[in-house]
Amino acid sequence: MAFDPVPSDSHAQAGLALHRFGVGPRPGDIARVASDPRGALAAELKAGAKNIDDPALSSSAEDARDTVAFQQERKREREERRARAAGGETMTAGDMAEPGSNEMSVRKPGPPLPQRLYLNEAQAHYQAALDADIGLVERLVWFWSNHFCVSADKNGLVRSLCGAYEREAIRPHVLGKFSDMLTAAETHPAMLLYLDNARSFGPNSIAGERQHKGLNENLAREIMELHTLGVRSGYTQTDVTNFAKVITGWSMYPPKRFPERGGEFWFNPRMHEPGAQTVLGRSFAQDGFAQGRAVLDMLAHHPATATHIATKLAKHFVADEPPPPLIERLARRFRDSGGDLGQVTEALIAAPEAWTAPRTKLKKPGEWTIAAMRASGLQIRDVRRVINTQNLLGEPLWRPPAPKGFSDDSAAWVDGLAERLDVANQVGRLVGNAGAEPDAMIDAALGPLASRETRETVRRAESRPQALALLLMSPEFQRR
């Protein structure tokens, strides 16, 4: 199917605002923002990112302490069972009690603590998108969370922290200074654990010499290659090694040793490599934690970082091959504003190229799933069903396959369209015949973006559930 430029009438532009920049329209949304689509996006930016205030969620430090205590209790139970088995004793009901419980009852079925924390955070993550007005800010949270990604597959502790990491290091900064988000992300225990910096020792540090442990360059390399400068931007292996030395000592208070501060960021001077280091031709004097902050600040304001971030934003929101003038416009705003991400986003939604580019960009699975739920009126009854859907579609929540995150290329997601059909049919069955008439469905979900072929296909459906499934699978609904 050929994709022509988006029509310029206000209702088509409203549909584009909701699909390209937001998380998809709910019934009535297109008509609601049609009077001023750009103004509606600007108003959402002005309102800012909403904090998630959920009593079921704790800080990452609390989650870390609870997880380590849980793991210790599980380890103790395993050792006791092995000891009893070695002594010829049989297992009792008390052996199956919930860790930390005084009740002598069989352990209640349910996920272990790290998975429960993950599920609670997932519920809040998805609910924020479902409840969003347009969803531009939520899309920014998702974009930056993928840019500075961590993976729940690393281990149980990172699984416990990945949702809190998004709330603490990403969400508060999506409209603030890039340098602030960079520092928040790179010093968060989830990132330090994921990329192994929590156990990186300066070769000449006190702890490194005594414990005969050395440098881990993972975090330094990914900061330069993925988070700031980008590949082929002029840095060398020596720069990576020297930067890795600069950020030695960036670690986490171990909950076992520090029960009050466990799980918080810790600059450990005994692990830190002494002396000045040269990165990208600049010398950074030995200044403890401030030495690393200074390097991050340099990287955050580097011209290559501006171009790298501008390219990724334009690629994410507009096209796999974004118009060069759009990239340059965003990069210039990044440089001129000192990395003010709110201003960069304003430049994005004001750019004519962002509104005239054909809708060829395939939505990623998470975006399509939430858009389908918003269009159909489905609510989260059990977040595990949403998570399983994302697993099926190849974009498991907070579980990227590598530190570079999930791909933003449409080609990466084409092979999963058959699975999307299965999900669309499930949505149709769940909504049943309570949905709107086909024409009303199309107008609510796509408005003027719908082609004549799509309207005819949906109208010919044998039932309302089938009509909804066909709508969700239409090219116009699949794309931004």
Stockholm file with secondary structure:
# STOCKHOLM 1.0

chainA/1-480         MAFDPVPSDSHAQAGLALHRFGVGPRPGDIARVASDPRGALAAELKAGAKNIDDPALSSSAEDARDTVAFQQERKREREERRARAAGGETMTAGDMAEPGSNEMSVRKPGPPLPQRLYLNEAQAHYQAALDADIGLVERLVWFWSNHFCVSADKNGLVRSLCGAYEREAIRPHVLGKFSDMLTAAETHPAMLLYLDNARSFGPNSIAGERQHKGLNENLAREIMELHTLGVRSGYTQTDVTNFAKVITGWSMYPPKRFPERGGEFWFNPRMHEPGAQTVLGRSFAQDGFAQGRAVLDMLAHHPATATHIATKLAKHFVADEPPPPLIERLARRFRDSGGDLGQVTEALIAAPEAWTAPRTKLKKPGEWTIAAMRASGLQIRDVRRVINTQNLLGEPLWRPPAPKGFSDDSAAWVDGLAERLDVANQVGRLVGNAGAEPDAMIDAALGPLASRETRETVRRAESRPQALALLLMSPEFQRR
#=GR chainA/1-480 SS CCCCCCCCSHHHHHHHIIIIISSCCCTTHHHHHTTCHHHHHHHHHHHCCCCCCCTTCCCHHHHHHHHHHHHHHHHHHHHHHHHHHHTTCCCCGGGGSCTTCCCCSCCCCSCCHHHHHHHHHHHHHHHHHHHCSSCHHHHHHHHHHHHTCCCTTSCHHHHHHHHHHIIIIIGGGTTSBHHHHHHHHHTSHHHHHHTTGGGCCCTTSHHHHHHTCCCCCHHHHHIIIIISSCTTSSCCHHHHHHHHHHTTTEEECCTTTCTTTTTSEEECTTTSCCSCEEETTEEECCCTHHHHHHHHHHHHTCHHHHHHHHHHHHHHHTCSSCCHHHHHHHHHHHHHTTSBHHHHHHHHHHCTHHHHSCSCCBCCHHHHHHHHHHHHTCCCSCHHHHHHHHHHHTCCTTCCSSTTCSCCCGGGGGGGHHHHHHHHHHHHHHHGGGSCCHHHHHHHHTGGGSCHHHHHHHHTCSSHHHHHHHHHTSHHHHBC
#=GC SS_cons         CCCCCCCCSHHHHHHHIIIIISSCCCTTHHHHHTTCHHHHHHHHHHHCCCCCCCTTCCCHHHHHHHHHHHHHHHHHHHHHHHHHHHTTCCCCGGGGSCTTCCCCSCCCCSCCHHHHHHHHHHHHHHHHHHHCSSCHHHHHHHHHHHHTCCCTTSCHHHHHHHHHHIIIIIGGGTTSBHHHHHHHHHTSHHHHHHTTGGGCCCTTSHHHHHHTCCCCCHHHHHIIIIISSCTTSSCCHHHHHHHHHHTTTEEECCTTTCTTTTTSEEECTTTSCCSCEEETTEEECCCTHHHHHHHHHHHHTCHHHHHHHHHHHHHHHTCSSCCHHHHHHHHHHHHHTTSBHHHHHHHHHHCTHHHHSCSCCBCCHHHHHHHHHHHHTCCCSCHHHHHHHHHHHTCCTTCCSSTTCSCCCGGGGGGGHHHHHHHHHHHHHHHGGGSCCHHHHHHHHTGGGSCHHHHHHHHTCSSHHHHHHHHHTSHHHHBC
//
